[in-house]
Amino acid sequence: MPSRNARQKPPTADYKAIAAEWARAKRLKELESTAPKTDDTSTADEAKRAAFEARRKTAFERRFFWTLGFWIWLLCMHVVGILLFTGGFLLTRLVLDERSRCDSPPIEPLLKWEGSGTVDCGCWHPKTFDKAVVVLIDALRYDFTVPVGDDNHAEVYHNAFPFLYETSVQSPGNAFLRPFIADPPTATLQRLKGLTTGTLPTFVDIGSNFAGTTIEEDNLLMHWKDQGKRIVHLGDDTWVALFPDYFESNISRAYDSFNVWDLHTVDNGVLEHIFPLLKPEKTSQWDVLIGHFLGVDHAGHRYGPDHAAMTAKLQQMDTFVRDLVKEIDDDTLLVVMGDHGMDSKGDHGGESDDEIEAALWMYSKKPIFGRTRPEFTTPPATAKIRPVNQIDLVPTLALLLGIPIPYNNLGRPIEEAFIGPNGNAWDQLAAASSVTSAGIRKYQASYFEARGIDQNTKPGSPAALWEGAEALTRQGAISRPWEALHAAYTAYQEETLRIYKDLWARFDIPKMILGIVIMAFGVTILLLYVSRDEDEDFAVLDDAELDFAEKSLELQNPTADPDATSYKGLSKSLAKTGLLSATLTGGLSFAFIVVAGSDEWLLAAAATAIGSMIAVAGALFHVRGKDILNLLPNTFWGWLSVIFTLSQAIGFASNSYTIWEDSISLFFLSSFGFASAVAALQRTSIRDRTLGIYHSILFVVLGRVASFSKLCRDEQMPYCTSTYYASANSSTSAPWQLVIPFAVFLILPSIIKSYMQSSRSYEGLAPMWIGYVFRTGLFLAAAYWTLDAADNADWLTNLPEKLLKTAQVSIAQLVLALAFVAGTTAFIWAPPCVSILTTSANNRTAQITVLGYGNTNGARYLLLPINIAAACILLSKPMGSGAIALMLWQILSLAEIIDLNELSSETVGPVTLALLGNFHYFKTGHQAVLSSIQWDSAFIPLFTIRYPWSPLAVALNTFAGQILACAAVPLLVLWKTSPKRKGVLETASRALGAFVAFYAVQSLATMAWACYLRRHLMLFRVFNPRFMMAAAVLLTVDLVGIAVALLGVRTNVLAISEVFGFAD
């Protein structure tokens, strides 16, 4: 990270120079007093000053416009780079439009039966059931269904749902229970796609989990509907988004699926409507009945599995299934399953064992099911034993209910459903395996043809395995070795599935490299933007003599260009170059795509981005005289910035480093604190030395205190202990943690006050806003989490749950209104945090003192990050609120360190602030894994999902550290500066450049390492989530930098200039 050289201060004047200046000023004053003055002269002077300020304001607004344009341009470049890399990296598959047909099986069935090829008797296999009741219990983990005899080793969720296990043991002909393994990502939408199509999900689909997209490829529901079957759906509304117009509208009921705070509405709705439909007089209204329960999943998200609410939900499901079994008839198949599991905190989305291990239970009133071995009668003790792939349910249901297997299916029949109650119906099982494997073979031929892939015929390949199986079928119907035939088809299916998993893990390397190149260009431009030479005019910011001379020249020559100096025109030059070059290259690129008839619009965007960035880089190198040597640091602090940034970038090549990033970040912050303490020892003033050492030590200590807030990821176990929640198996806070938000309410405003009082800037709006409004917001946030704890632990049993939720939402909305609505209004209209103090030494002479003058810029701007911190404190759980408060305290200490060591023009301040943002990302209960996203934060200020507010609440909770750090970037260069500080907008923009460059380097590094390690075992468990986090953080800080930091600086400058005038 290049160094921005420390600002040059004018030489200290000695006593004689001061005396001479005083004498000259006195003589000028005497001459002015003897000269006659007229009202016209005074009016003319006022008009000149007004015109002068108007010109400077107009010039400032133009500079701000071009600066904003440059950052918007850079945001677009980052978006293109990330989209290109994502398009080549996140896995996708080609969806074929072909569909299976009832009267056209992929192979001649091995069995003969009356009515074959018809829906009534079975399309491809003898039909077993006329109807089906499919119950999906969201997040039903397999171990929830397995009883534990030893109470000392039983968790609270054990033994609450024993019915599935008991019936499988006691009535093996009627029921079986097996582990049901989901393919990651373990989000409900992706799992429903797999459970209905038989295909594997791809990682890119997870982004649509908030808004389901219609499934158009061949699936079970499509065949049921085509065959005239009536489908009824009750529960999770995700089904309606995936399968619109599939369900009987008059009796189906869909419920909001994302209100994770609500454990009962969906479940109660399903319970209310499902049993009436099972009455004999109502069974004629449906053929397939789907019930999707969400209570178990929501209990996990809200409380974690180790909570009484989970026990109650599982017991409710146990009772429900017991009652359901009594209601179905002999011709109805009952399926109870989970779509995925949950981790120790109740979350899901990744690929840990707890997240992918669900349960599958199938039941029939008549004895249909069997076991291939006697020892299989007892369900597996763990999900590692005899698991079933979730895609295996698709051909199983299709064949049992007599419909064709969906064309894209890759699953195989489940043994228990076809082996017969005596466990010897190998002909039935082999026939089911034969027709399923033939369907897979047909799909493989179509897919390979569409992709232009050649079939492999080597020994052990699917083609060779298929020939081996076909050789067994040619032995004749009587002498066929049915068991061996089933084994041969199973081997074919397993090898084909392995090949497809590898095939869909292929990456588009050119797109990935293009994305990396664009991100590298972006980093280079940022580094050039923040670098500058010793003799650049931007280096002199606080020279009173030059400032006076500049104003005099402007007054004497009103037509002079106020943007003549390079630092004022840099952003204009870059923005105009970027826009014009993007227009030219974009027009040519997109015209080529249209003429060529191609659909590679993303490649045209890549050409546009590269051409534009080359032009901007050329402007920096040639127009502004930049040199490649500008990228090299020339101070200790510049090299420290480079070490911090590159160490992290290189470290992401290691999965261990990425896993333990939360702990390593503390080391970098402590290193900065130690370096700043050593630097403070070199200050000439005892006061500066003392304060420098104090704030450095305080910065390190606060980081150490914040480190006690920890959320462990699975890979850190057993060397990590989570403290963010009540326990490792909980997603709620412990009662003692309620002390934290009340401590924040009592202490934080006083801490902020002490920092402002040190510069005499606790004046103006500050006492009222910080002492009353901000403190009130903190108190309300503490009250909110107290009510939340009371609701979770049932402390207020006499109050209705709805009343508690209404009170919580009202409080949360009031806090956010104070922080954003009132806070923004106050920040826009507030005067500078100064006050005028008039004293009189005698009766004739009055002395005027402006309290807070030396910190005019910083004190007023501080109001902005304070408001953002208030919102983040509300949206974070109690431990997170403490971490945010400590972060704000560290930011203030960092600002003092930067001022005392005169580092405001160095990159180390913004880089350390970026490190601080990442550090507190982990301290607010997050990790670089999808399952750590706290979805319940969407319902802190709302009763249900509302766009765009719900995603914004989740974003504020997730990226609170980085957002607060980004908002505080200008504070580092404005703290302890007077209203006459020149180049405020430019210094803030360049500091923002150094800050964003740190995250851009992280994004570039995670892209490069994910590309290089694309075959690494931990790619989708460690490297891919870290890349996704880095990309999301980069775009977040880009947006916050534009919408908050830069606009905040503009508002700050305009408000201060109304009182003190424009400095430049």
VENTA-V453567 format. One record per backbone hydrogen bond with DSSP energy under -0.5 kcal/mol. NH is the residue of the N-H (numbers start at 1). CO is the residue of the C=O. E is the energy in kcal/mol with one decimal. If there is no record, write none. Layout:
nh	co	e
NH	CO	E
NH	CO	E
This chain:
nh	co	e
5	3	-0.8
8	539	-1.3
10	542	-0.5
18	14	-2.0
19	15	-2.5
20	16	-2.7
21	17	-2.4
22	18	-2.3
23	19	-2.4
24	20	-2.3
25	21	-2.3
26	22	-2.1
27	23	-2.2
28	24	-2.2
29	25	-1.7
30	26	-2.1
31	27	-2.4
32	28	-2.2
33	29	-1.9
34	30	-1.5
35	31	-1.4
42	38	-1.9
43	39	-2.7
44	40	-2.5
45	41	-2.4
46	42	-2.2
47	43	-2.2
48	44	-2.4
49	45	-2.6
50	46	-2.5
51	47	-2.6
52	48	-2.7
53	49	-2.5
54	50	-2.3
55	51	-2.4
56	52	-2.1
57	53	-2.5
58	54	-2.5
59	55	-2.5
60	56	-2.5
61	57	-2.6
62	58	-2.1
63	59	-2.4
64	60	-2.7
65	61	-2.4
66	62	-2.3
67	63	-2.3
68	64	-2.9
69	65	-2.2
70	66	-2.3
71	67	-2.0
72	68	-2.3
73	69	-2.4
74	70	-2.2
75	71	-2.3
76	72	-2.1
77	73	-1.9
78	74	-2.3
79	75	-2.4
80	76	-2.3
81	77	-2.4
82	78	-2.5
83	79	-2.6
84	80	-2.4
85	81	-2.2
86	82	-2.7
87	83	-2.6
88	84	-1.3
89	85	-1.7
90	86	-1.8
95	93	-0.5
96	94	-0.6
101	104	-0.5
104	101	-1.2
116	113	-1.4
117	122	-1.6
117	123	-0.5
118	115	-1.2
118	122	-1.0
122	118	-2.2
123	402	-1.2
127	121	-2.5
128	400	-2.5
129	400	-2.3
130	331	-1.7
131	331	-2.0
132	287	-1.8
133	333	-3.3
134	132	-0.6
134	289	-3.0
135	133	-0.6
135	335	-3.7
136	134	-0.6
136	291	-3.1
137	135	-0.7
137	337	-3.1
138	136	-0.9
138	293	-2.4
140	137	-1.6
141	139	-1.4
142	357	-1.8
144	141	-1.4
145	142	-1.9
147	145	-0.6
151	149	-0.8
153	150	-1.4
154	151	-0.7
158	155	-1.4
160	157	-0.9
161	144	-0.5
166	162	-2.6
167	163	-2.5
168	164	-1.4
169	165	-1.7
170	166	-2.9
171	167	-2.6
174	171	-1.4
175	171	-1.7
176	362	-1.5
178	360	-2.5
180	358	-2.7
181	179	-0.6
181	388	-2.9
182	356	-2.7
186	350	-0.7
187	185	-1.4
191	187	-2.2
192	188	-2.5
193	189	-1.6
194	190	-1.9
195	191	-2.6
196	192	-1.0
196	193	-0.5
197	193	-1.9
198	194	-1.8
204	91	-1.3
205	202	-1.8
206	203	-1.5
207	204	-0.9
208	205	-1.9
209	206	-1.8
211	208	-0.9
215	242	-2.4
216	214	-0.7
220	196	-2.4
223	219	-1.6
224	220	-2.4
225	221	-2.5
226	222	-2.4
227	223	-2.1
228	225	-1.6
229	224	-2.9
231	229	-0.6
231	246	-0.5
232	288	-2.7
234	290	-2.4
235	253	-2.2
236	292	-1.0
237	255	-2.0
239	236	-1.2
241	237	-1.4
242	238	-2.0
243	239	-2.8
246	243	-1.4
248	231	-2.8
249	247	-0.7
251	248	-0.9
252	248	-1.7
253	233	-2.3
255	235	-2.6
260	258	-1.8
262	259	-1.8
263	261	-0.8
268	264	-3.4
269	265	-2.0
270	266	-2.2
271	267	-2.6
272	268	-2.2
273	269	-1.5
274	270	-2.4
275	271	-0.8
277	273	-0.9
278	274	-0.7
278	275	-1.1
279	276	-1.1
282	279	-2.4
283	279	-1.3
285	282	-2.1
286	283	-1.1
287	230	-3.1
288	230	-2.2
289	132	-2.7
290	232	-3.1
290	288	-0.5
291	134	-2.7
291	289	-0.5
292	234	-2.7
293	136	-2.5
293	291	-0.6
298	294	-2.8
299	295	-2.5
300	296	-2.0
301	297	-2.3
302	298	-2.6
303	299	-2.8
304	299	-1.2
304	300	-0.7
306	729	-2.2
307	305	-1.7
310	307	-0.8
311	307	-1.6
312	308	-2.5
313	309	-2.0
314	310	-2.6
315	311	-2.4
316	312	-2.0
317	313	-2.2
318	314	-2.3
319	315	-2.3
320	316	-2.3
321	317	-2.6
322	318	-2.1
323	319	-2.2
324	320	-2.5
325	321	-2.3
326	322	-1.0
327	323	-0.7
327	324	-1.1
328	324	-1.3
332	329	-1.4
333	131	-2.3
334	363	-2.6
335	133	-2.8
335	333	-0.5
336	361	-3.1
337	135	-2.2
338	359	-2.0
341	355	-2.9
342	354	-1.3
343	347	-3.0
346	343	-1.7
355	352	-0.6
356	352	-1.5
357	353	-1.4
358	180	-2.2
358	356	-1.1
359	140	-1.1
360	178	-2.1
361	336	-2.9
362	176	-1.8
363	334	-2.8
364	174	-2.3
368	173	-1.7
368	366	-0.9
369	173	-2.1
370	416	-1.6
376	373	-1.5
377	374	-1.7
378	375	-0.6
385	382	-1.3
386	384	-0.5
388	179	-2.4
390	181	-2.3
392	389	-1.7
393	390	-1.5
394	391	-0.9
395	391	-0.7
396	392	-1.3
397	393	-2.8
398	394	-2.3
399	395	-2.3
400	396	-2.2
401	397	-2.1
402	399	-0.5
403	398	-2.3
409	406	-1.7
410	198	-2.3
417	414	-1.2
418	415	-1.8
419	415	-1.7
423	420	-1.5
425	419	-2.9
426	424	-2.0
429	425	-1.9
430	426	-3.0
431	427	-2.2
432	428	-2.3
433	429	-2.4
434	430	-2.5
435	431	-2.2
436	432	-1.8
437	433	-2.6
438	434	-2.3
439	435	-1.7
440	436	-2.0
441	437	-2.5
442	438	-2.2
443	439	-2.2
444	440	-2.6
445	441	-2.2
446	442	-1.9
447	443	-2.8
448	444	-2.7
449	445	-1.8
450	446	-2.2
451	447	-2.2
452	448	-1.1
453	448	-2.9
461	458	-2.2
463	456	-0.7
465	461	-2.6
466	462	-2.6
467	463	-2.0
468	464	-1.9
469	465	-2.1
470	466	-2.8
471	467	-2.0
472	468	-1.1
473	469	-1.4
474	470	-1.1
475	472	-1.3
476	473	-1.0
480	476	-0.8
482	480	-1.6
485	481	-2.7
486	482	-2.6
487	483	-2.2
488	484	-2.2
489	485	-2.4
490	486	-2.3
491	487	-2.2
492	488	-2.0
493	489	-2.5
494	490	-2.6
495	491	-2.2
496	492	-2.3
497	493	-2.5
498	494	-2.0
499	495	-2.1
500	496	-2.3
501	497	-2.3
502	498	-1.9
503	499	-2.9
504	500	-2.8
505	502	-0.9
506	503	-1.4
508	88	-2.1
509	507	-1.3
512	508	-2.1
513	509	-2.8
514	510	-2.4
515	511	-2.4
516	512	-2.2
517	513	-2.7
518	514	-2.5
519	515	-2.2
520	516	-2.4
521	517	-2.4
522	518	-2.3
523	519	-2.2
524	520	-2.3
525	521	-2.5
526	522	-2.1
527	523	-2.5
528	524	-2.4
529	525	-2.3
530	526	-1.9
531	527	-0.9
532	3	-0.6
536	533	-1.0
539	536	-2.2
540	537	-1.1
541	539	-0.8
544	542	-0.7
547	543	-2.3
548	544	-2.4
549	545	-2.3
550	546	-2.7
551	547	-2.2
552	548	-2.2
553	549	-2.4
554	550	-2.2
555	551	-2.3
556	552	-2.2
557	553	-2.2
560	557	-1.9
562	560	-0.6
564	561	-1.3
568	565	-0.9
569	565	-1.0
569	566	-0.5
570	566	-1.2
573	569	-2.2
574	570	-2.5
575	571	-3.0
576	572	-2.4
577	573	-2.1
578	574	-2.8
579	575	-2.6
580	576	-2.6
581	577	-2.5
582	578	-2.1
583	579	-2.3
584	580	-2.1
585	581	-2.8
586	582	-2.3
587	583	-2.0
588	584	-2.0
589	585	-2.6
590	586	-2.8
591	587	-1.9
592	588	-2.1
593	589	-1.9
594	590	-2.2
595	591	-2.6
596	592	-2.7
597	593	-0.8
597	594	-0.6
598	593	-1.7
601	599	-1.9
604	600	-1.3
605	601	-2.1
606	602	-1.9
607	603	-2.4
608	604	-2.2
609	605	-2.5
610	606	-2.7
611	607	-2.5
612	608	-2.3
613	609	-2.5
614	610	-2.2
615	611	-1.7
616	612	-2.1
617	613	-2.7
618	614	-2.3
619	615	-2.1
620	616	-2.2
621	617	-2.4
622	618	-3.0
623	618	-0.7
624	619	-1.8
626	620	-2.0
630	627	-2.2
631	628	-1.5
632	629	-1.5
639	635	-2.0
640	636	-2.2
641	637	-1.9
642	638	-1.8
643	639	-2.6
644	640	-2.5
645	641	-2.4
646	642	-3.1
647	643	-2.3
648	644	-1.4
649	645	-2.1
650	646	-3.0
651	647	-2.2
652	648	-1.4
653	650	-1.8
654	651	-2.2
658	654	-2.1
659	655	-2.3
660	656	-2.1
661	658	-1.1
663	660	-0.7
664	660	-1.9
665	661	-2.3
666	662	-0.6
667	663	-0.8
667	664	-0.5
668	664	-1.5
669	665	-2.0
670	666	-2.4
671	667	-2.2
672	668	-2.0
673	669	-2.1
674	670	-2.3
675	671	-2.4
676	672	-2.7
677	673	-1.8
678	674	-2.0
679	675	-2.3
680	676	-2.0
681	677	-1.0
681	678	-0.5
682	679	-1.4
683	680	-1.7
689	685	-2.4
690	686	-2.7
691	687	-2.8
692	688	-2.7
693	689	-2.4
694	690	-2.5
695	691	-2.7
696	692	-1.8
697	693	-2.6
698	694	-2.7
699	695	-2.4
700	696	-1.8
701	697	-2.7
702	698	-2.8
703	699	-1.5
704	700	-2.1
705	701	-2.5
706	702	-2.5
707	703	-1.5
708	705	-1.5
709	706	-2.0
710	708	-0.8
716	713	-1.8
717	713	-0.5
717	714	-1.3
719	716	-1.9
723	710	-2.6
724	710	-2.2
726	732	-3.1
730	727	-1.4
731	303	-2.3
732	303	-0.6
737	734	-1.3
738	735	-1.7
739	736	-1.7
740	737	-1.2
741	737	-0.6
742	738	-1.1
743	739	-2.3
744	740	-2.6
745	741	-2.0
746	742	-1.8
747	743	-2.5
748	744	-1.6
750	747	-0.6
751	747	-1.9
752	748	-2.3
753	749	-2.2
754	750	-2.1
755	751	-1.7
756	752	-1.9
757	753	-2.6
758	754	-1.2
759	756	-1.0
760	757	-1.7
761	756	-2.7
763	761	-2.2
766	763	-1.7
769	765	-2.9
770	766	-2.8
771	766	-0.7
771	767	-1.4
772	768	-1.5
773	768	-1.7
774	769	-3.8
775	770	-0.7
776	772	-2.4
777	773	-2.4
778	774	-2.1
779	775	-2.3
780	776	-2.5
781	777	-2.1
782	778	-2.2
783	779	-2.4
784	780	-2.5
785	781	-2.0
786	782	-1.6
787	783	-2.3
788	784	-2.2
789	785	-2.2
790	786	-2.3
791	787	-2.3
792	788	-2.6
793	789	-2.5
794	790	-0.6
795	790	-2.2
796	790	-0.7
797	795	-0.7
799	796	-1.3
804	800	-1.8
805	801	-2.4
806	802	-2.4
807	803	-2.3
808	804	-2.5
809	805	-2.8
810	806	-2.2
811	807	-2.3
812	808	-2.8
813	809	-2.6
814	810	-1.9
815	811	-2.3
816	812	-2.4
817	813	-2.0
818	814	-2.3
819	815	-2.5
820	816	-2.9
821	816	-0.7
821	817	-0.7
822	817	-2.9
823	818	-1.0
824	820	-1.4
825	821	-2.1
826	822	-2.8
827	823	-2.5
828	824	-2.3
829	825	-2.1
830	826	-2.0
834	832	-2.3
835	851	-1.4
837	835	-0.5
837	849	-3.6
838	836	-0.5
839	837	-0.5
839	847	-3.3
841	845	-0.7
842	845	-0.9
847	839	-4.4
849	837	-3.3
851	835	-2.7
851	849	-0.9
853	850	-1.5
855	852	-1.2
856	853	-1.4
857	977	-1.6
858	974	-1.1
859	855	-2.6
860	856	-1.3
861	857	-1.8
862	858	-1.9
863	860	-1.3
864	861	-1.9
865	861	-0.7
866	862	-1.7
867	863	-1.7
868	864	-1.9
869	865	-2.4
870	866	-1.9
871	867	-1.6
872	868	-2.3
873	869	-2.6
874	870	-1.7
875	871	-2.1
876	872	-0.7
876	873	-0.6
881	877	-2.5
882	878	-1.7
883	879	-1.8
884	880	-2.5
885	881	-2.2
886	882	-2.3
887	883	-2.2
888	884	-2.4
889	885	-2.0
890	886	-2.6
891	887	-2.5
892	888	-1.8
893	889	-2.1
894	890	-2.9
895	891	-2.4
896	892	-1.9
897	893	-2.5
898	894	-2.7
899	895	-2.1
900	896	-3.0
901	897	-2.3
902	899	-1.1
903	898	-3.2
906	903	-1.9
911	907	-2.2
912	908	-2.5
913	909	-2.3
914	910	-2.2
915	911	-2.4
916	912	-2.5
917	913	-2.1
918	914	-2.2
919	915	-2.6
920	916	-2.2
921	917	-1.0
922	918	-1.3
923	919	-1.4
924	920	-0.9
925	922	-1.1
926	921	-0.7
926	922	-0.5
929	927	-2.1
932	929	-1.3
933	930	-1.7
935	933	-1.5
937	934	-1.9
938	935	-2.0
939	936	-1.6
940	937	-1.3
950	946	-3.6
952	948	-1.9
953	949	-2.4
954	950	-2.1
955	951	-2.5
956	952	-2.6
957	953	-2.0
958	954	-2.9
959	955	-3.0
960	957	-0.7
963	959	-2.7
964	960	-2.5
965	961	-2.2
966	962	-2.4
967	963	-2.3
968	964	-1.3
969	966	-1.1
971	968	-0.5
972	968	-0.9
972	969	-1.3
973	969	-0.6
973	970	-0.8
974	970	-1.6
975	971	-2.1
977	974	-1.4
981	978	-1.7
982	541	-1.4
987	983	-3.0
988	984	-2.3
989	985	-2.3
990	986	-2.5
991	987	-2.2
992	988	-2.4
993	989	-1.9
994	990	-2.0
995	991	-2.2
996	992	-3.0
997	993	-2.2
998	994	-1.4
999	995	-1.2
1000	996	-2.6
1001	997	-2.5
1002	998	-1.8
1003	999	-2.5
1004	1000	-2.7
1005	1001	-2.8
1006	1002	-2.6
1007	1003	-2.0
1008	1004	-2.6
1009	1005	-2.8
1010	1006	-2.0
1011	1007	-2.3
1012	1008	-2.5
1013	1009	-2.9
1014	1011	-1.1
1016	1013	-2.3
1019	1016	-1.8
1022	1018	-2.9
1023	1018	-1.4
1024	1019	-3.8
1026	1022	-1.6
1027	1023	-2.2
1028	1024	-2.5
1029	1025	-2.4
1030	1026	-2.5
1031	1027	-2.6
1032	1028	-2.3
1033	1029	-2.8
1034	1030	-2.4
1035	1031	-2.2
1036	1032	-2.0
1037	1033	-2.9
1038	1034	-2.1
1039	1035	-2.2
1040	1036	-2.8
1041	1037	-2.5
1042	1038	-1.8
1043	1039	-3.1
1044	1040	-2.5
1045	1040	-1.9
1046	1041	-2.7
1047	1042	-0.9
1048	1044	-2.2
1049	1045	-2.2
1050	1046	-2.3
1051	1047	-2.5
1052	1048	-2.4
1053	1049	-2.8
1054	1050	-2.5
1055	1051	-2.2
1056	1052	-2.2
1057	1053	-2.6
1058	1054	-1.2
1059	1056	-1.1
1060	1056	-2.8
1061	1057	-1.8
